[in-house]
Amino acid sequence: TEEPMKCDSEGCRLELVKTPKSTLPPLINALEAYTVIEFPQSETSLSDVDAMKNIKVTYRVSKISWQGDPCLPRDWSWENLDCTYVDLATPPRINSLNLSNSGLTGSIAPALQNLTQLQKLDLSNNNLTGPVPSFLASMKTLSLINLSGNNLNGSVPQALLDRQKEGLVLELEGNPDLCKSSLCNPKEKKFLLPAIASAASLLVVVVIVALIFVYRKKKVPSDIPAPP
């Protein structure tokens, strides 16, 4: 039948009858039996689900387990992440995401900032490029960020470096073009040196012109005759 058949406590009785024109006995092509199970646990926070779907699409993650609810059922949650479970009425939240050695490319996904309860983020040993985003410093629940072994560049935001004083573990090794200071941006250096040189040259010219003017003023004889 096109509609699912509901069986009672005594079960179901199926009868196969061949059509008048059939020369063969009736055959069963497929049979599906299932039971609907309702989970008492609330579904994972919608903001976390949306963030993980965005991350999955951005990095083209093809893990088999990355389907359905990231945290539920609890025994079949998505691999490489951990969730916090408070009680049945409270939606689970994602607190850890480990995508190290996952072949990630491109920049660090902005969707990560929507995992507002994330405590550990490991993106090490991939091929991520671009700068370290400033939004990582605003994720106050993070206690560990591992970005080592990538191709990130530019300067690390000072606000993120300051978080280390608050106990944040920040791993940045293995990024040859990444500067761990906000004062060592190569572009800023290239702009600053010519500017200083130009200002110095202008000052020298002004001083020379002033000296020449004073010297000539002293050497020019006066045409006014002296009084008798």
The 8 nearest C-alpha neighbors of each residue, nearest first, counted from 0:
[[1, 2, 3, 4, 13, 30, 29, 15],
 [0, 2, 3, 4, 30, 31, 29, 5],
 [1, 3, 0, 4, 5, 31, 6, 30],
 [4, 2, 5, 1, 0, 31, 32, 6],
 [3, 5, 2, 6, 0, 11, 1, 32],
 [6, 4, 3, 7, 11, 10, 2, 34],
 [5, 7, 11, 10, 4, 8, 9, 12],
 [6, 8, 10, 9, 5, 11, 4, 12],
 [7, 9, 10, 6, 11, 5, 12, 34],
 [8, 10, 7, 11, 6, 12, 5, 13],
 [9, 11, 6, 7, 8, 12, 5, 13],
 [12, 10, 6, 13, 9, 7, 5, 4],
 [11, 13, 14, 10, 6, 9, 4, 15],
 [14, 12, 11, 15, 4, 16, 10, 0],
 [13, 15, 16, 12, 25, 17, 11, 27],
 [16, 14, 25, 17, 13, 26, 27, 24],
 [17, 15, 25, 14, 18, 24, 19, 26],
 [16, 18, 25, 24, 21, 19, 15, 23],
 [17, 19, 21, 20, 16, 25, 22, 24],
 [20, 18, 21, 17, 22, 16, 23, 24],
 [21, 19, 18, 22, 17, 23, 24, 16],
 [20, 22, 18, 23, 19, 17, 24, 25],
 [21, 23, 20, 24, 19, 17, 18, 25],
 [24, 22, 21, 25, 17, 26, 20, 18],
 [23, 25, 17, 26, 22, 21, 16, 15],
 [26, 24, 17, 15, 16, 23, 27, 18],
 [27, 25, 28, 24, 15, 23, 17, 29],
 [26, 28, 29, 25, 30, 15, 24, 14],
 [27, 29, 26, 30, 25, 31, 15, 0],
 [30, 28, 27, 31, 26, 32, 0, 25],
 [29, 31, 32, 28, 27, 33, 0, 3],
 [32, 30, 33, 29, 3, 34, 4, 28],
 [31, 33, 30, 34, 3, 4, 5, 29],
 [34, 32, 31, 35, 36, 3, 30, 5],
 [33, 35, 36, 32, 37, 5, 31, 6],
 [34, 36, 37, 33, 38, 32, 5, 3],
 [37, 35, 34, 38, 33, 39, 72, 40],
 [36, 38, 39, 35, 40, 34, 41, 72],
 [39, 37, 40, 36, 41, 72, 42, 71],
 [38, 40, 87, 37, 41, 88, 42, 36],
 [41, 39, 87, 38, 88, 42, 90, 86],
 [42, 40, 90, 88, 87, 89, 39, 43],
 [41, 43, 90, 44, 40, 91, 71, 68],
 [44, 42, 91, 90, 70, 45, 92, 41],
 [43, 45, 90, 47, 46, 92, 91, 48],
 [44, 46, 48, 47, 49, 43, 42, 50],
 [45, 47, 49, 48, 44, 50, 113, 114],
 [48, 46, 50, 44, 45, 49, 114, 51],
 [47, 49, 45, 51, 50, 46, 52, 44],
 [48, 50, 52, 46, 47, 51, 45, 53],
 [51, 49, 47, 53, 110, 48, 52, 113],
 [50, 52, 54, 48, 53, 49, 55, 47],
 [53, 51, 55, 49, 54, 50, 48, 56],
 [52, 54, 50, 56, 51, 55, 57, 49],
 [55, 53, 51, 57, 56, 52, 58, 50],
 [54, 56, 60, 52, 53, 59, 58, 57],
 [55, 57, 59, 53, 54, 58, 52, 60],
 [58, 56, 54, 55, 59, 53, 108, 60],
 [57, 59, 60, 56, 55, 103, 54, 104],
 [60, 58, 56, 55, 57, 61, 54, 103],
 [59, 61, 55, 58, 62, 56, 54, 57],
 [62, 60, 59, 63, 65, 55, 64, 58],
 [61, 63, 65, 64, 60, 78, 66, 77],
 [64, 62, 65, 61, 66, 77, 78, 60],
 [63, 65, 77, 62, 66, 78, 76, 75],
 [66, 64, 77, 62, 63, 69, 67, 78],
 [67, 65, 64, 68, 63, 69, 77, 62],
 [66, 68, 69, 65, 71, 64, 77, 70],
 [67, 69, 71, 70, 66, 43, 48, 42],
 [70, 68, 77, 76, 71, 67, 48, 65],
 [71, 69, 76, 68, 73, 43, 82, 72],
 [72, 70, 73, 76, 68, 69, 75, 42],
 [71, 73, 75, 74, 76, 70, 68, 38],
 [72, 74, 71, 76, 75, 70, 82, 69],
 [73, 75, 72, 76, 71, 70, 77, 78],
 [76, 74, 72, 73, 71, 77, 70, 64],
 [75, 77, 70, 71, 73, 69, 74, 72],
 [78, 76, 69, 64, 65, 80, 70, 75],
 [77, 79, 80, 64, 76, 65, 62, 81],
 [80, 78, 97, 96, 77, 98, 81, 95],
 [79, 81, 96, 95, 78, 97, 77, 82],
 [82, 80, 95, 94, 93, 96, 83, 79],
 [81, 83, 93, 92, 94, 70, 91, 84],
 [82, 84, 92, 91, 93, 94, 85, 81],
 [83, 85, 91, 86, 82, 92, 90, 89],
 [86, 84, 89, 83, 91, 87, 90, 88],
 [87, 85, 89, 88, 84, 40, 90, 91],
 [88, 86, 40, 89, 41, 39, 85, 90],
 [87, 89, 86, 41, 40, 90, 39, 85],
 [90, 88, 86, 87, 41, 85, 91, 84],
 [89, 91, 43, 41, 44, 42, 92, 88],
 [92, 90, 43, 84, 83, 44, 82, 89],
 [91, 93, 83, 82, 44, 43, 94, 90],
 [92, 94, 82, 81, 95, 117, 83, 116],
 [95, 93, 117, 118, 82, 116, 81, 92],
 [96, 94, 119, 81, 80, 117, 118, 93],
 [97, 95, 80, 120, 79, 119, 121, 98],
 [96, 98, 121, 79, 99, 120, 80, 122],
 [99, 97, 122, 101, 121, 96, 100, 79],
 [98, 100, 123, 122, 101, 124, 97, 121],
 [101, 99, 124, 125, 102, 98, 123, 122],
 [100, 102, 99, 103, 98, 125, 124, 60],
 [103, 101, 125, 100, 104, 126, 124, 99],
 [102, 104, 125, 101, 126, 58, 127, 105],
 [105, 103, 127, 126, 102, 106, 58, 125],
 [106, 104, 127, 128, 107, 103, 126, 129],
 [105, 107, 128, 129, 127, 108, 104, 130],
 [106, 108, 109, 127, 105, 132, 131, 128],
 [107, 109, 110, 111, 106, 54, 57, 105],
 [110, 108, 111, 112, 107, 113, 134, 132],
 [111, 109, 108, 50, 112, 113, 54, 53],
 [112, 110, 109, 113, 114, 108, 50, 54],
 [111, 113, 110, 114, 109, 115, 134, 138],
 [114, 112, 115, 111, 110, 50, 46, 47],
 [115, 113, 112, 47, 117, 111, 116, 50],
 [114, 116, 113, 117, 112, 138, 140, 47],
 [117, 115, 94, 114, 140, 118, 93, 92],
 [116, 118, 94, 114, 95, 115, 141, 119],
 [117, 119, 141, 94, 140, 142, 95, 116],
 [120, 118, 95, 143, 141, 117, 142, 144],
 [121, 119, 144, 96, 97, 95, 143, 145],
 [120, 122, 97, 145, 123, 99, 98, 144],
 [123, 121, 99, 98, 146, 145, 120, 97],
 [124, 122, 99, 146, 147, 148, 121, 145],
 [125, 123, 148, 100, 99, 149, 147, 122],
 [124, 126, 102, 103, 149, 100, 123, 127],
 [127, 125, 104, 149, 103, 150, 128, 102],
 [126, 128, 104, 105, 149, 106, 150, 125],
 [129, 127, 151, 150, 106, 105, 126, 130],
 [128, 130, 151, 106, 152, 131, 127, 153],
 [131, 129, 152, 153, 151, 132, 128, 154],
 [130, 132, 155, 133, 129, 151, 156, 107],
 [133, 131, 134, 130, 135, 107, 156, 155],
 [132, 134, 135, 136, 156, 131, 159, 137],
 [133, 135, 137, 136, 132, 112, 138, 109],
 [136, 134, 133, 137, 138, 132, 159, 112],
 [135, 137, 159, 134, 138, 133, 158, 162],
 [138, 136, 134, 135, 139, 133, 159, 112],
 [139, 137, 135, 136, 140, 141, 112, 115],
 [138, 140, 141, 137, 136, 142, 115, 135],
 [141, 139, 118, 138, 116, 117, 142, 115],
 [142, 140, 118, 139, 143, 119, 117, 138],
 [141, 143, 167, 118, 119, 168, 140, 166],
 [144, 142, 168, 119, 141, 167, 169, 120],
 [145, 143, 120, 169, 121, 168, 119, 170],
 [144, 146, 170, 121, 123, 147, 122, 169],
 [147, 145, 123, 171, 122, 170, 144, 121],
 [148, 146, 171, 172, 123, 173, 170, 145],
 [147, 149, 124, 173, 123, 174, 172, 125],
 [148, 150, 126, 127, 125, 174, 124, 147],
 [151, 149, 128, 174, 127, 126, 152, 176],
 [150, 152, 128, 129, 130, 174, 177, 149],
 [153, 151, 177, 176, 130, 129, 150, 154],
 [154, 152, 177, 130, 178, 184, 155, 176],
 [153, 155, 178, 181, 180, 184, 179, 177],
 [154, 156, 179, 131, 180, 181, 157, 178],
 [157, 155, 159, 158, 133, 181, 154, 160],
 [156, 158, 160, 159, 181, 161, 155, 180],
 [159, 157, 161, 156, 160, 136, 162, 133],
 [158, 160, 136, 162, 157, 161, 156, 135],
 [159, 161, 157, 162, 158, 163, 156, 155],
 [160, 162, 158, 163, 159, 164, 157, 165],
 [163, 161, 165, 159, 164, 160, 167, 158],
 [164, 162, 167, 166, 165, 161, 160, 168],
 [163, 165, 162, 166, 161, 167, 160, 168],
 [166, 164, 162, 163, 167, 161, 142, 168],
 [165, 167, 163, 164, 168, 162, 142, 143],
 [168, 166, 163, 142, 162, 143, 165, 169],
 [169, 167, 143, 142, 144, 163, 166, 170],
 [168, 170, 144, 145, 143, 167, 171, 163],
 [169, 171, 145, 147, 146, 172, 144, 168],
 [172, 170, 147, 146, 169, 173, 145, 174],
 [173, 171, 147, 174, 170, 148, 146, 175],
 [172, 174, 148, 147, 175, 149, 171, 150],
 [173, 175, 150, 177, 149, 176, 151, 172],
 [176, 174, 177, 173, 150, 152, 151, 172],
 [177, 175, 152, 174, 151, 178, 153, 150],
 [178, 176, 152, 153, 174, 175, 151, 154],
 [177, 179, 154, 180, 153, 155, 183, 176],
 [178, 180, 155, 154, 177, 181, 160, 183],
 [181, 179, 182, 178, 154, 183, 155, 157],
 [180, 182, 154, 157, 183, 155, 156, 184],
 [183, 181, 180, 184, 154, 187, 178, 179],
 [184, 182, 181, 180, 185, 178, 154, 188],
 [183, 185, 187, 186, 182, 154, 153, 188],
 [186, 184, 188, 187, 183, 189, 153, 190],
 [187, 185, 189, 188, 184, 190, 191, 183],
 [186, 188, 190, 184, 185, 189, 191, 183],
 [189, 187, 191, 185, 190, 186, 192, 184],
 [190, 188, 186, 187, 191, 192, 185, 193],
 [189, 191, 187, 188, 192, 193, 186, 194],
 [190, 192, 188, 194, 189, 193, 187, 195],
 [191, 193, 195, 194, 190, 189, 196, 188],
 [194, 192, 196, 195, 191, 190, 197, 189],
 [193, 195, 191, 197, 192, 196, 198, 190],
 [196, 194, 198, 192, 197, 193, 199, 191],
 [195, 197, 193, 199, 194, 198, 200, 192],
 [198, 196, 200, 194, 199, 195, 193, 201],
 [197, 199, 195, 201, 196, 200, 194, 202],
 [198, 200, 202, 196, 201, 197, 195, 203],
 [201, 199, 197, 203, 202, 198, 196, 204],
 [200, 202, 198, 204, 199, 203, 197, 205],
 [201, 203, 199, 205, 200, 204, 206, 198],
 [202, 204, 206, 200, 201, 205, 207, 199],
 [205, 203, 207, 201, 202, 206, 208, 200],
 [204, 206, 202, 208, 203, 207, 209, 201],
 [207, 205, 209, 203, 204, 208, 210, 202],
 [206, 208, 210, 204, 209, 205, 203, 211],
 [209, 207, 211, 205, 210, 206, 204, 212],
 [208, 210, 206, 212, 207, 211, 205, 213],
 [211, 209, 207, 213, 212, 208, 214, 206],
 [212, 210, 214, 208, 213, 209, 215, 207],
 [211, 213, 209, 215, 210, 214, 208, 216],
 [212, 214, 210, 216, 211, 215, 209, 217],
 [215, 213, 211, 217, 216, 212, 210, 218],
 [216, 214, 218, 217, 212, 213, 211, 219],
 [215, 217, 213, 214, 218, 219, 212, 211],
 [216, 218, 214, 215, 219, 213, 220, 212],
 [219, 217, 215, 216, 220, 214, 213, 221],
 [218, 220, 216, 217, 215, 221, 214, 222],
 [221, 219, 218, 222, 217, 216, 223, 215],
 [220, 222, 223, 219, 224, 218, 225, 217],
 [223, 221, 224, 220, 225, 219, 226, 218],
 [222, 224, 221, 225, 226, 220, 219, 227],
 [225, 223, 222, 226, 221, 227, 220, 219],
 [224, 226, 223, 227, 222, 221, 220, 219],
 [225, 227, 224, 223, 222, 221, 220, 219],
 [226, 225, 224, 223, 222, 221, 220, 219]]
